[in-house]
Amino acid sequence: MKEKTKMCKKVDAKGITLIALIITIIVMLILVAVTISVALNGGLISKAQEAKTKTEEAQIQERDLLTGRIKVGDTWYDSLDEYLKNNPSEDQSDGPSKWGQDDDGNITYDGADSGIKVGDYVDYGTYVKDSSVGANEIDGLYKDLKEYSGYTGTTYETSYPITKEDLKWRVLDIKDGQIRLISEKPTTSKVYLKGYQGYNNAVYLIDEVCSTLYTTEKGTAKNLKIEDIEEKMNLDEWDYHDYSNSYVNTKKYGGTKEFTGSGIYYPEIFAQEKRAWVDNEEEKDLAEDDGLDLSEQTGPINQTADKIANSKIKVTQTCWMKPLAYYNWKNRTYDYLFINDENDDVLPDVWLSSRCVDVLYDQGRFRSILPRRRRVHLV
């Protein structure tokens, strides 16, 4: 009797264990079924597939960018050079441009990263059909320089010839729907400016040299201007509007000073500027297009005699100077484009095609801007 009882207990114990196992398996199967149902209904599998596809596309794009390929709109190009070669630069200022740029130097197209960055090198020669400049064009430059620069002591043809140079080019920015390029280093040809004619025609003459030597069917070459510098500056670090001058009414950049009396001389173009007043000229509205801005000139001026005010002139402090450091720019790449070469050496002072006035105690000093540690480029 005792043996039978023990055997029954053993059989019962095995029976309980088997039932528990079966119940556990059933519960697991239910959980799996519920999980699969949730995954299917929630699109988890499709989302995983979509994530996989996007990862693969990102890997392809990364590989393309490393090899220089870029996508503009729906079209892939083997390089930025190929894009520029097949797409003439068009002014889209009349409509919204699809090109854009952020402060990090990334250039976008229709809101998407184009794969182009500020500072990228471009092989300029690959998409220029004719790199030669005719003798007649150079002779025309010499003629204008002699007539309008105010400098008569230089024989350009023999002493300081103006020649086209083999320059390397980099991406500067997007302006009016166009990709603008900047030369890696300043040019070595020299332009001399002197006196009121030098002030009158600085913008015209320097831009004429750039245009004659480097304009192609893809775009017009111009010299770097003060506005190109100022719009790239990090004004939180240093604001040129705070440049001090105790001789003007506000004691800083943009302030004015009035000179009265006889024998007040001024360059002819000065009277055409937004920030200048001669005699009893009506006060100008700087917010409106009332006169020339610092880098504007519609044509050469042949001033043959002194311009003298009858009673007074009023000038504006538009000159500022500062050795610029890398932290003075929105993006440090601009420091290398404007100030330093690849070895971090500071480049020499050179001309911008802009005008400015530096107000002194007893006179307004008129000149084209010759800023310290800012460089000229052709764009």
Backbone hydrogen bonds in HBPLUS format (Angstrom, degrees):
<---DONOR---> <-ACCEPTOR-->    atom                        ^
c    i                          cat <-CA-CA->   ^        H-A-AA   ^      H-
h    n   atom  resd res      DA  || num        DHA   H-A  angle D-A-AA Bond
n    s   type  num  typ     dist DA aas  dist angle  dist       angle   num
A0005-THR N   A0001-MET O   3.17 MM   4  6.40 154.6  2.24 145.0 151.6     1
A0006-LYS N   A0002-LYS O   3.12 MM   4  6.41 156.1  2.18 149.8 155.1     2
A0007-MET N   A0003-GLU O   3.09 MM   4  6.31 161.1  2.12 149.5 154.5     3
A0008-CYS N   A0004-LYS O   2.98 MM   4  6.19 158.4  2.02 148.6 154.2     4
A0009-LYS N   A0005-THR O   3.12 MM   4  6.37 154.9  2.19 146.0 152.2     5
A0010-LYS N   A0006-LYS O   3.03 MM   4  6.36 153.9  2.10 149.4 156.3     6
A0011-VAL N   A0007-MET O   2.99 MM   4  6.26 163.7  2.01 153.9 158.0     7
A0012-ASP N   A0008-CYS O   2.88 MM   4  6.08 163.4  1.91 151.7 156.5     8
A0013-ALA N   A0009-LYS O   2.91 MM   4  6.09 154.9  1.97 145.8 152.3     9
A0014-LYS N   A0010-LYS O   3.12 MM   4  6.39 162.4  2.16 153.2 156.2    10
A0015-GLY N   A0011-VAL O   3.06 MM   4  6.26 152.7  2.14 147.9 155.9    11
A0016-ILE N   A0012-ASP O   3.11 MM   4  6.38 153.9  2.18 151.8 157.0    12
A0017-THR N   A0013-ALA O   3.28 MM   4  6.54 160.1  2.32 149.2 153.6    13
A0018-LEU N   A0014-LYS O   3.24 MM   4  6.41 163.3  2.26 151.6 154.7    14
A0019-ILE N   A0015-GLY O   3.23 MM   4  6.37 159.3  2.28 147.3 152.5    15
A0020-ALA N   A0016-ILE O   3.08 MM   4  6.28 161.1  2.11 150.3 155.2    16
A0021-LEU N   A0017-THR O   3.13 MM   4  6.34 154.2  2.20 146.7 153.2    17
A0022-ILE N   A0018-LEU O   3.04 MM   4  6.29 158.9  2.08 147.8 153.2    18
A0023-ILE N   A0019-ILE O   2.93 MM   4  6.18 161.1  1.97 153.3 158.5    19
A0024-THR N   A0020-ALA O   2.97 MM   4  6.17 156.0  2.03 144.8 151.5    20
A0025-ILE N   A0021-LEU O   2.97 MM   4  6.27 161.3  2.00 152.1 156.3    21
A0026-ILE N   A0022-ILE O   2.98 MM   4  6.22 159.4  2.02 150.0 155.7    22
A0027-VAL N   A0023-ILE O   2.94 MM   4  6.20 160.5  1.98 151.6 156.7    23
A0028-MET N   A0024-THR O   2.96 MM   4  6.23 157.2  2.02 151.3 157.3    24
A0029-LEU N   A0025-ILE O   2.91 MM   4  6.15 156.5  1.97 149.8 156.2    25
A0030-ILE N   A0026-ILE O   2.94 MM   4  6.23 150.3  2.03 146.7 155.2    26
A0031-LEU N   A0027-VAL O   2.94 MM   4  6.24 156.1  2.00 147.4 153.9    27
A0032-VAL N   A0028-MET O   2.82 MM   4  6.09 159.8  1.86 151.8 157.2    28
A0033-ALA N   A0029-LEU O   2.94 MM   4  6.08 158.2  1.99 143.6 149.7    29
A0034-VAL N   A0030-ILE O   2.88 MM   4  6.14 155.7  1.94 149.1 155.9    30
A0035-THR N   A0031-LEU O   2.87 MM   4  6.11 159.1  1.91 151.0 156.5    31
A0036-ILE N   A0032-VAL O   2.92 MM   4  6.13 166.0  1.94 155.4 158.3    32
A0037-SER N   A0033-ALA O   2.98 MM   4  6.10 155.1  2.05 143.0 150.4    33
A0038-VAL N   A0034-VAL O   2.94 MM   4  6.19 157.0  1.99 150.3 155.8    34
A0039-ALA N   A0035-THR O   2.90 MM   4  6.09 158.9  1.94 149.8 156.1    35
A0040-LEU N   A0036-ILE O   2.92 MM   4  6.11 159.7  1.97 149.1 154.1    36
A0041-ASN N   A0037-SER O   2.91 MM   4  6.04 167.3  1.93 149.6 153.8    37
A0042-GLY N   A0038-VAL O   2.77 MM   4  5.73 150.8  1.85 145.0 153.3    38
A0044-LEU N   A0039-ALA O   2.97 MM   5  4.95 144.0  2.11 144.0 149.5    39
A0043-GLY N   A0040-LEU O   3.43 MM   3  5.32 155.9  2.49  97.1 103.9    40
A0047-LYS N   A0043-GLY O   2.86 MM   4  6.03 154.7  1.92 152.3 159.8    41
A0048-ALA N   A0044-LEU O   2.93 MM   4  6.13 151.6  2.01 143.8 151.5    42
A0049-GLN N   A0045-ILE O   2.96 MM   4  6.25 154.8  2.03 147.4 154.1    43
A0050-GLU N   A0046-SER O   2.86 MM   4  6.09 151.7  1.94 143.1 151.4    44
A0051-ALA N   A0047-LYS O   2.84 MM   4  6.06 157.3  1.89 148.6 154.2    45
A0052-LYS N   A0048-ALA O   2.96 MM   4  6.19 152.2  2.04 143.2 150.9    46
A0053-THR N   A0049-GLN O   2.90 MM   4  6.21 155.1  1.96 146.8 153.5    47
A0054-LYS N   A0050-GLU O   2.91 MM   4  6.18 162.4  1.94 152.3 156.7    48
A0055-THR N   A0051-ALA O   2.92 MM   4  6.10 153.9  1.99 145.1 152.4    49
A0056-GLU N   A0052-LYS O   2.98 MM   4  6.26 157.6  2.03 147.8 153.5    50
A0057-GLU N   A0053-THR O   2.88 MM   4  6.19 156.4  1.94 150.0 156.9    51
A0058-ALA N   A0054-LYS O   2.83 MM   4  6.04 155.6  1.89 148.2 154.9    52
A0059-GLN N   A0055-THR O   2.93 MM   4  6.19 151.6  2.01 145.4 153.2    53
A0060-ILE N   A0056-GLU O   2.99 MM   4  6.27 150.5  2.08 144.2 152.2    54
A0061-GLN N   A0057-GLU O   2.83 MM   4  6.12 159.7  1.87 151.0 156.6    55
A0062-GLU N   A0058-ALA O   2.82 MM   4  6.00 157.5  1.87 147.4 153.7    56
A0063-ARG N   A0059-GLN O   2.97 MM   4  6.14 155.3  2.03 140.7 147.6    57
A0064-ASP N   A0060-ILE O   2.82 MM   4  6.10 152.5  1.89 146.3 154.8    58
A0065-LEU N   A0061-GLN O   2.84 MM   4  6.08 160.7  1.88 152.7 157.1    59
A0066-LEU N   A0062-GLU O   3.01 MM   4  6.18 153.8  2.08 145.0 152.0    60
A0067-THR N   A0063-ARG O   3.12 MM   4  6.36 139.1  2.29 139.9 150.2    61
A0067-THR N   A0064-ASP O   3.12 MM   3  5.17 127.3  2.41  94.8 108.6    62
A0069-ARG N   A0064-ASP O   2.73 MM   5  4.86 135.8  1.93 152.3 143.6    63
A0068-GLY N   A0065-LEU O   3.11 MM   3  4.91 154.8  2.18  96.1 103.8    64
A0070-ILE N   A0077-TYR O   2.98 MM   7  5.42 154.4  2.05 147.2 155.6    65
A0077-TYR N   A0070-ILE O   2.81 MM   7  5.42 160.0  1.85 164.7 171.1    66
A0072-VAL N   A0075-THR O   2.91 MM   3  5.51 152.6  1.99 168.9 164.3    67
A0075-THR N   A0072-VAL O   3.20 MM   3  5.51 163.1  2.23 126.4 127.2    68
A0083-TYR N   A0079-SER O   3.20 MM   4  6.58 155.5  2.26 145.0 151.2    69
A0084-LEU N   A0080-LEU O   2.95 MM   4  6.25 168.1  1.97 157.9 159.9    70
A0085-LYS N   A0081-ASP O   2.83 MM   4  5.99 149.1  1.93 146.5 156.0    71
A0086-ASN N   A0082-GLU O   3.11 MM   4  6.24 148.7  2.21 145.0 151.3    72
A0087-ASN N   A0083-TYR O   2.91 MM   4  5.87 119.1  2.29 145.9 162.0    73
A0092-GLN N   A0176-ASP O   3.30 MM  84  5.97 160.0  2.34 136.3 138.5    74
A0095-GLY N   A0092-GLN O   3.03 MM   3  5.58 158.5  2.07 117.1 123.7    75
A0110-ASP N   A0098-LYS O   2.53 MM  12  4.50 166.7  1.55 136.8 141.4    76
A0100-GLY N   A0108-THR O   2.98 MM   8  4.95 148.2  2.08 136.6 135.2    77
A0108-THR N   A0100-GLY O   2.90 MM   8  4.95 151.9  1.98 118.4 127.3    78
A0102-ASP N   A0106-ASN O   3.06 MM   4  5.62 156.0  2.12 152.7 160.2    79
A0105-GLY N   A0102-ASP O   3.04 MM   3  5.64 163.0  2.07 118.7 122.2    80
A0118-VAL N   A0105-GLY O   2.90 MM  13  5.03 155.1  1.96 141.4 149.7    81
A0107-ILE N   A0116-ILE O   3.01 MM   9  5.52 164.0  2.04 165.7 160.8    82
A0114-SER N   A0107-ILE O   3.04 MM   7  5.98 162.5  2.07 147.1 150.4    83
A0109-TYR N   A0112-ALA O   2.75 MM   3  5.34 157.7  1.80 154.8 159.7    84
A0112-ALA N   A0109-TYR O   3.14 MM   3  5.34 165.6  2.16 114.1 114.6    85
A0120-ASP N   A0117-LYS O   3.12 MM   3  5.76 163.0  2.15 138.8 139.0    86
A0119-GLY N   A0171-VAL O   2.84 MM  52  5.00 159.9  1.88 135.1 142.1    87
A0171-VAL N   A0120-ASP O   2.83 MM  51  5.34 144.6  1.95 143.5 155.2    88
A0122-VAL N   A0169-TRP O   2.82 MM  47  5.47 160.2  1.86 149.0 148.1    89
A0124-TYR N   A0122-VAL O   2.95 MM   2  5.55 120.7  2.31 110.8  94.0    90
A0126-THR N   A0123-ASP O   3.01 MM   3  5.83 159.0  2.06 125.8 131.3    91
A0127-TYR N   A0124-TYR O   3.43 MM   3  6.25 162.9  2.47 119.5 122.9    92
A0137-GLU N   A0134-GLY O   3.15 MM   3  5.32 125.0  2.47  98.1 111.3    93
A0138-ILE N   A0134-GLY O   3.23 MM   4  6.64 158.9  2.28 150.6 155.6    94
A0139-ASP N   A0135-ALA O   2.91 MM   4  6.12 160.5  1.95 149.7 155.7    95
A0140-GLY N   A0136-ASN O   2.96 MM   4  6.14 145.0  2.09 137.5 146.8    96
A0141-LEU N   A0137-GLU O   3.10 MM   4  6.48 143.9  2.24 141.6 150.9    97
A0141-LEU N   A0138-ILE O   3.04 MM   3  5.05 120.4  2.41  94.8 109.8    98
A0142-TYR N   A0138-ILE O   3.03 MM   4  6.42 162.6  2.06 156.1 159.3    99
A0143-LYS N   A0139-ASP O   3.00 MM   4  6.20 158.9  2.04 147.7 153.5   100
A0144-ASP N   A0140-GLY O   3.08 MM   4  6.30 162.8  2.11 146.7 150.3   101
A0145-LEU N   A0141-LEU O   2.91 MM   4  6.13 161.5  1.95 157.8 163.4   102
A0146-LYS N   A0142-TYR O   3.02 MM   4  6.20 159.0  2.07 150.5 155.4   103
A0147-GLU N   A0143-LYS O   3.06 MM   4  6.23 149.6  2.16 143.6 152.3   104
A0148-TYR N   A0144-ASP O   2.83 MM   4  5.76 158.9  1.87 154.4 158.5   105
A0149-SER N   A0145-LEU O   3.14 MM   4  5.15 148.3  2.25 130.8 134.5   106
A0194-LYS N   A0149-SER O   3.00 MM  45  6.34 160.3  2.04 166.9 162.5   107
A0159-SER N   A0155-THR O   2.84 MM   4  5.63 153.7  1.90 170.3 178.1   108
A0184-GLU N   A0168-LYS O   2.66 MM  16  5.31 159.0  1.70 150.8 150.7   109
A0170-ARG N   A0182-ILE O   2.82 MM  12  5.30 155.9  1.88 146.4 154.3   110
A0182-ILE N   A0170-ARG O   2.78 MM  12  5.30 150.9  1.86 149.1 158.6   111
A0172-LEU N   A0180-ARG O   2.79 MM   8  5.51 171.6  1.80 151.5 151.7   112
A0180-ARG N   A0173-ASP O   2.89 MM   7  5.47 178.3  1.89 159.4 159.9   113
A0175-LYS N   A0178-GLN O   2.89 MM   3  5.22 155.9  1.95 146.1 152.3   114
A0178-GLN N   A0175-LYS O   2.94 MM   3  5.22 153.1  2.01 110.9 119.6   115
A0198-GLY N   A0194-LYS O   2.91 MM   4  4.41 140.1  2.07 123.9 124.7   116
A0198-GLY N   A0195-GLY O   3.12 MM   3  5.26 121.8  2.48  98.1 112.3   117
A0199-TYR N   A0195-GLY O   3.18 MM   4  6.60 152.3  2.26 148.9 156.2   118
A0200-ASN N   A0196-TYR O   2.81 MM   4  5.95 158.7  1.86 144.5 151.5   119
A0201-ASN N   A0197-GLN O   3.02 MM   4  5.99 158.6  2.07 147.6 150.7   120
A0205-LEU N   A0201-ASN O   2.86 MM   4  5.90 174.4  1.86 162.2 164.0   121
A0206-ILE N   A0202-ALA O   3.09 MM   4  6.07 171.9  2.10 153.8 156.2   122
A0207-ASP N   A0203-VAL O   3.19 MM   4  6.07 159.5  2.23 141.9 148.3   123
A0208-GLU N   A0204-TYR O   2.90 MM   4  5.97 143.0  2.04 139.8 150.9   124
A0209-VAL N   A0205-LEU O   3.00 MM   4  6.31 154.0  2.07 149.7 155.3   125
A0210-CYS N   A0206-ILE O   3.10 MM   4  6.40 167.5  2.12 151.2 153.9   126
A0211-SER N   A0207-ASP O   2.83 MM   4  5.96 165.1  1.86 150.6 155.2   127
A0212-THR N   A0208-GLU O   2.92 MM   4  5.97 164.7  1.95 148.4 152.7   128
A0213-LEU N   A0209-VAL O   3.11 MM   4  6.22 162.4  2.14 150.9 155.2   129
A0214-TYR N   A0210-CYS O   2.93 MM   4  5.83 159.5  1.97 153.2 158.6   130
A0215-THR N   A0211-SER O   3.12 MM   4  4.98 150.9  2.21 130.1 131.5   131
A0216-THR N   A0219-GLY O   3.12 MM   3  5.59 158.5  2.16 165.3 167.8   132
A0219-GLY N   A0216-THR O   3.25 MM   3  5.59 159.3  2.29 108.2 113.7   133
A0379-VAL N   A0222-LYS O   2.66 MM 157  5.22 167.2  1.67 161.1 162.7   134
A0224-LEU N   A0377-HIS O   2.94 MM 153  5.35 124.0  2.26 154.3 161.0   135
A0353-SER N   A0224-LEU O   3.15 MM 129  6.42 158.4  2.20 159.5 161.6   136
A0228-ASP N   A0225-LYS O   3.03 MM   3  5.39 130.7  2.28 105.3 117.8   137
A0229-ILE N   A0226-ILE O   3.11 MM   3  5.17 124.8  2.43  96.2 109.9   138
A0230-GLU N   A0226-ILE O   2.97 MM   4  6.27 170.1  1.98 158.8 160.0   139
A0231-GLU N   A0227-GLU O   3.07 MM   4  6.02 162.8  2.10 146.7 150.4   140
A0232-LYS N   A0229-ILE O   3.15 MM   3  5.59 149.4  2.24 109.6 118.5   141
A0233-MET N   A0230-GLU O   3.21 MM   3  5.27 159.6  2.26 104.0 110.2   142
A0330-LYS N   A0232-LYS O   2.97 MM  98  5.88 168.7  1.98 160.0 158.0   143
A0234-ASN N   A0328-ASN O   2.72 MM  94  5.08 168.4  1.73 120.2 124.4   144
A0237-GLU N   A0234-ASN O   3.11 MM   3  5.78 147.8  2.21 115.2 122.7   145
A0238-TRP N   A0234-ASN O   3.39 MM   4  6.78 161.2  2.43 147.3 152.4   146
A0242-ASP N   A0239-ASP O   2.91 MM   3  5.70 164.7  1.94 123.1 128.2   147
A0243-TYR N   A0240-TYR O   3.09 MM   3  5.23 165.1  2.11 109.7 112.5   148
A0253-TYR N   A0243-TYR O   2.65 MM  10  5.20 129.9  1.89 146.4 161.9   149
A0245-ASN N   A0251-LYS O   2.85 MM   6  4.90 164.0  1.87 110.8 115.5   150
A0248-VAL N   A0245-ASN O   3.44 MM   3  6.22 177.7  2.44 122.1 122.7   151
A0251-LYS N   A0248-VAL O   3.09 MM   3  5.14 147.8  2.20 104.3 114.3   152
A0249-ASN N   A0256-THR O   2.94 MM   7  5.62 161.5  1.97 146.0 149.6   153
A0255-GLY N   A0252-LYS O   3.01 MM   3  5.81 151.3  2.10 147.1 150.4   154
A0254-GLY N   A0317-GLN O   2.86 MM  63  5.10 161.7  1.89 145.7 150.3   155
A0317-GLN N   A0255-GLY O   2.86 MM  62  5.59 165.8  1.88 166.2 171.1   156
A0257-LYS N   A0315-VAL O   2.97 MM  58  5.54 148.8  2.07 148.6 155.8   157
A0315-VAL N   A0257-LYS O   2.93 MM  58  5.54 161.5  1.96 162.2 159.0   158
A0259-PHE N   A0313-ILE O   2.82 MM  54  5.44 165.9  1.84 166.1 170.8   159
A0313-ILE N   A0259-PHE O   2.94 MM  54  5.44 149.1  2.03 149.2 159.1   160
A0261-GLY N   A0311-SER O   2.85 MM  50  5.27 143.0  1.99 149.9 150.3   161
A0309-ALA N   A0264-ILE O   2.91 MM  45  5.48 162.7  1.94 157.8 159.6   162
A0266-TYR N   A0307-LYS O   3.05 MM  41  5.63 146.3  2.16 148.1 154.1   163
A0270-PHE N   A0267-PRO O   3.06 MM   3  5.39 140.5  2.22 107.5 118.8   164
A0272-GLN N   A0269-ILE O   2.91 MM   3  5.20 148.3  2.01 107.6 117.9   165
A0273-GLU N   A0270-PHE O   3.12 MM   3  5.38 165.7  2.14 112.3 116.8   166
A0292-LEU N   A0272-GLN O   2.81 MM  20  5.97 162.2  1.84 140.6 145.8   167
A0274-LYS N   A0292-LEU O   2.90 MM  18  5.42 160.2  1.94 148.6 142.9   168
A0277-TRP N   A0314-LYS O   3.12 MM  37  5.03 154.5  2.18 144.6 147.6   169
A0314-LYS N   A0277-TRP O   2.83 MM  37  5.03 153.5  1.90 147.0 150.0   170
A0281-GLU N   A0278-VAL O   3.14 MM   3  5.66 147.1  2.26 125.6 135.5   171
A0279-ASP N   A0312-LYS O   2.68 MM  33  4.81 162.9  1.70 155.3 151.9   172
A0288-GLU N   A0285-ASP O   3.08 MM   3  5.51 147.9  2.19 109.1 118.1   173
A0296-GLU N   A0293-ASP O   3.31 MM   3  5.33 170.2  2.32 114.9 113.4   174
A0355-ARG N   A0294-LEU O   2.85 MM  61  5.21 156.4  1.90 140.4 147.9   175
A0318-THR N   A0357-VAL O   3.07 MM  39  5.32 153.4  2.15 143.1 151.1   176
A0328-ASN N   A0325-ALA O   2.98 MM   3  5.49 162.2  2.02 117.1 122.5   177
A0329-TRP N   A0326-TYR O   3.42 MM   3  5.99 161.0  2.46 114.9 116.3   178
A0334-TYR N   A0331-ASN O   3.02 MM   3  5.94 150.9  2.10 126.5 131.4   179
A0335-ASP N   A0332-ARG O   2.87 MM   3  5.26 138.2  2.05 108.8 120.8   180
A0336-TYR N   A0333-THR O   3.02 MM   3  5.33 125.9  2.33 103.0 115.9   181
A0337-LEU N   A0333-THR O   3.00 MM   4  6.34 144.3  2.13 144.3 155.5   182
A0338-PHE N   A0334-TYR O   2.86 MM   4  5.84 159.1  1.90 149.1 152.8   183
A0339-ILE N   A0335-ASP O   2.86 MM   4  5.22 146.9  1.97 128.8 139.8   184
A0340-ASN N   A0335-ASP O   2.92 MM   5  6.22 160.7  1.96 148.6 154.9   185
A0347-LEU N   A0339-ILE O   2.93 MM   8  5.89 168.1  1.94 172.7 171.6   186
A0341-ASP N   A0345-ASP O   3.04 MM   4  5.56 145.6  2.17 141.1 150.7   187
A0344-ASP N   A0341-ASP O   2.90 MM   3  5.25 154.7  1.96 119.6 121.5   188
A0369-ILE N   A0354-SER O   3.05 MM  15  5.84 157.4  2.10 135.0 141.9   189
A0356-CYS N   A0367-ARG O   2.89 MM  11  5.80 154.0  1.96 172.4 172.7   190
A0367-ARG N   A0356-CYS O   3.21 MM  11  5.80 157.7  2.26 174.3 170.6   191
A0358-ASP N   A0365-ARG O   3.03 MM   7  5.14 166.0  2.05 145.6 147.8   192
A0365-ARG N   A0358-ASP O   2.98 MM   7  5.14 163.6  2.01 139.4 139.6   193
A0360-LEU N   A0363-GLN O   2.79 MM   3  5.22 156.2  1.84 164.4 172.7   194
